Amino acid sequence: MALADLVIVLRTDLADPEGERFSDEVLSRCILKSVPGVARDLGEEMSISGGEILNCPPQGETLEMLILAGRIEACRFMRAATASAFSFSSGDKKVDKTSQPEQWAKLEADLIAEYRERLHDMSLPGSLDDDYIITPRDLKPVIYHQGGHHCQDRYYHRENGRRQ
């Protein structure tokens, strides 16, 4: 998939359709920084060549994880960009931008949690098949019969002087 197409999708997910907050270069960098980590986490063979991502599927879970990782990188960029935000007041006017880095950090933490949750869900054996049944290991059913004996060794009670 072309990097320009991924930038458009990432820009939409970041609620910046007009490009007021993020430039194309920044979003391209965010996506390119995300490729190695997503490829490692998912066991995919994606690579970067000439500023383009090779072997990136045009849709599906891998693409969604790449966009999600790009959003995390964009939050990190904005956290760094807003670190020197200011607070200003003059008379009845007040501008306070000092909480912006905290807000970007909270969004980043939420996105990281979502990424980890999705990664965990994708790693479950049944995540690819909706009809998959998970059976715990070493499961031994217990079957009770009405009026049946509760002990495997019926002769245990006779040897110890108890009635059967």
C-alpha positions, -999 to +999 in steps of 0.1 A: +000+000+000+013+034-009+025+056+020+004+085+007-028+064+011-018+054+047-012+091+055-048+099+044-062+071+066-040+081+096-050+118+091-087+108+092-082+087+123-065+116+140-094+139+132-072+162+112-087+161+077-075+196+067-039+190+079-040+218+104-023+199+132-001+174+114+019+178+082+022+150+056+059+146+065+051+141+102+025+115+095+047+097+070+074+096+097+049+083+122+038+054+099+074+046+089+085+044+126+056+020+133+064-005+106+092-025+123+073-028+156+040-039+141+058-064+118+077-078+148+045-080+169+024-097+142+051-118+127+046-102+093+074-095+068+068-058+061+098-036+051+105-001+041+121+007+007+124+041-008+099+056+016+073+030+008+060+000+028+065-033+011+042-063+018+016-042+037-019-056+031-044-030+018-070-039+044-075-061+075-061-064+110-025-058+100-034-025+084-055-014+114-026-023+138-002-002+116-026+028+117-031+024+154+007+023+160+009+054+137-016+072+160+006+063+190+036+078+173+016+110+164+007+114+201+044+111+210+052+138+184+025+161+197+036+155+233+071+167+224+058+196+203+035+209+231+061+204+259+070+241+258+033+252+258+026+285+277+001+301+300-008+337+294-033+361+310-039+397+304-068+414+321-099+393+315-083+372+288-065+340+297-048+313+275-035+282+292-019+256+270+001+239+297-022+209+299-018+199+263+012+175+268-008+157+296-038+153+273-016+139+245+000+115+270-034+103+282-045+097+246-012+079+239-017+056+270-052+048+259-040+039+224-012+018+237-037-001+259-059-006+228-029-018+208-019-043+234-055-056+238-059-060+200-025-077+198-035-101+226-069-108+209-050-115+176-027-140+194-054-161+208-059-194+188-096-188+183-093-152+171-092-163+134-121-187+136-154-178+152-164-214+157-133-223+177-139-239+211-113-234+238-108-265+259-086-261+291-057-285+294-059-315+318-097-312+320-112-344+335-150-345+336-166-357+368-196-379+362-220-387+390-244-416+388-274-417+411-269-444+437-234-451+425-204-456+447-183-424+453-150-442+456-129-457+429-115-485+451-146-503+464-125-527+485-110-498+505-139-497+529-140-535+534-103-535+544-108-507+569-138-522+586-164-498+570-195-508+552-197-503+515 
